[in-house]
């Protein structure tokens, strides 16, 4: 390049061009700055409100607070299910911190073995960021404080106090009340109450069985919210108490059950398998509904290990089955009142005597009475009192199944009742129609079917609740009483069990059958005389025993159950009501494979439970504790005159513990 | 001390004279901007000098001294060093291509053992010096429209392609636009300007779709529709707009910006520091800061206009163009008017590289101002 020779004019021209164009550059810069200013004014003045809202929704967050679950109480307000404080350890995954390392650190303070850590890691994978995962429940105070002291070093770890469901009576109400458990993925729905996000809260529990399940929505309450300031990672910076929405506790569910009666029933059952149901004969309220063996519902709340679950599920006596509602059994001789009422309704003369010689030959075989020697000539009253099988074989055969089925239905068999909780099985009430439609293999009703039907064997199966209903209806004598389990929900009374149509039996017939039951328990020759003595003075019990066989005794030398395995032993049953003059309570007891007789295995237990029920009733108690007529005390000298005057004790029967 | 002193060659070479001729209003404006930046860093660090506010002030102080020192260098020194600096920049860019450190998917850093730096920064000053040097010796006719223009085209094209390949699209664009600004200021024909603008508009969509890297394309597409993915790549723009808008007219108050304090705002102390400012000081604070920026640009352009040498004019205005582009691009990005590119707000944002570049550039501008009457000839031996 040669030396550039720049003339002045040229220089001037360049300078002029530069000045013009630098004005343009300045103008361009100014326009740019003005554009930025205009944009700022648009955002900060015109749209400021919109962005303020967005900023606030960034800054503040509502954290859901699970409401305290409603209480479940018995008829006297005794608490059956409540909540207790629970120190729990929560860890939040925020996409930055590795939860695995956190767990390793936490393992220094709380027991977290490798197994549990692996399980928690799987849970972390399923859980989105910022949703806490419960690493440990029910920490001790020491563990809780140890974690809390170190909380500032572990910002994604929180140790807080939640609530956990607790059942103070453990197993006594397990089948009725059920239990709560963590929410499963299957519980969640797209819409409706189970779509609410509170279900995803680690402290939330859902009702799994019984009352907890059936009244879950009432017990849940209304979710609250905690207003917190959060940073971009969703970490809580500050809690704004004024912005909180308080949680509303769930409704209280009041049951008709009675803790004392229920506990006594559980006690007397011991390790037997079976059920006891007590029902009020006037209102239909259920005072006791126990199934044994039971299980501790508190363990289900905590979460059952596989081994624990297997132990419960594999046990022969099936603790998880509610035998009062879901287990159905042949009623045996407790069915004889039904057969008797059917016979009376069918016009059979109760005074007609049928001879019992210990067996009856019919249809090519001998139908045995439970008493080898026979009962001799029996009318209907005797047949109930002695539980004579031969009598009822013949009466049933004469009537056929359908009148018996009609009477059974009227007394409550073969159906389920609306008591608010699920799980009832209706059992079987045989009839020609039933057998035609239900028994594909052999649809015709044979006369032999009627014979066993008469004594509550064969095509008949009932549950404990139905037996109690039957007894209560007989004792009530007027109404087709329905059982009621839930007394009120949130203070609102549930419909009672006594607003029902009358029984389709004549009063005389019912009186006749009841008289038979009175004799069973109060005639010295009755089948359960000794076992039915309450020892409460003139408050007496009426009942009916039952022994239901679970295997054929044809060709069996001895009916004794002592030598056979548990699963082949007879069922023992007893139904009863008391007092006999104006019945208040009806009870049914089923001892599954008790292997003795209804009188031996079931009746004493019924008596014990009945005594508690009667003694808790103020009217009955007043009757038992009837004071001696005393002289008028107004003209007796002052107390000082006879300081150690002997005080007359109450009548003997007033003391429930007094031996009889 | 009067301006006339500068016209007397003996007088104007005295250091004291030079010193007084530095535009001290300009220096105060720079201090205000850097101080505001430090103030915001103090706030977002939770009222702490650590880790940014103190370092920022310290760095600015160092750069300010450097700027004043450079201002005292004779403009002919700059003139003489123009091509060497540009050449060094090119060599370093090639070196980075061959030996550079790769950080976060881009090869921008050169590690010399004792210091690591981005050669593209050298080029930001280098391109201004080299083009000013070139046009100093080119007549108006040739600068308007002639085959001579292929030389500045090559001078701009080579570093732009090298930087774009790193890839650092933001810096490449900045170098291209700065170079373009000087070419236009030097008197490029309007026909070519129009044709280039048209070519640029036509070329952008295919560039976006086929030449850009995935992350770059995503940024552009997100910019066009930021609400499409508010928690993903649209997050930055959205959160920045929320910070700005929620500041309102008066702002939320110093230290009370929830968007920046609670980390909703990304890069709150670097690229998005303007949004932090906007949130806490509102429209009032932002408009004031923009006014200071405008004043700085105006003062620098005035310096360029007053220079007697063509080299001085073009060099000072080139630096001003770079600075203006920084401010406009960062402002537009923060306000959601441009895609997210890694261009900081000069002097306000935390970060040493850009501060150095800008202050060295301003050193050149002040040198032009101090030596505005100095005759610059391209003859050999004029200086050096």
Interface residues (C-beta under 8 A of the other chain):
Chain A: X1 X3 X4 X6 X10 X11 X13 X14 X15 X17 X18 X19 X21 X22 X24 X25 X26 X28 X29 X30 X32 X33 X35 X36 X37 X39 X40 X41 X43 X44 X45 X47 X48 X50 X51 X52 X54 X55 X56 X58 X59 X229 X230 X231 X232 X233 X237
Chain B: X137 X138 X139 X140 X143 X181 X184 X185 X186 X187 X239 X241 X242 X243 X244 X245 X246 X247 X248 X249 X258 X259 X262 X263 X264 X278 X282 X283 X286 X287 X290 X293 X294 X297 X298 X301 X304 X305 X310 X313 X314 X317 X320 X321 X324 X327 X328 X331 X332 X335 X337 X378 X379
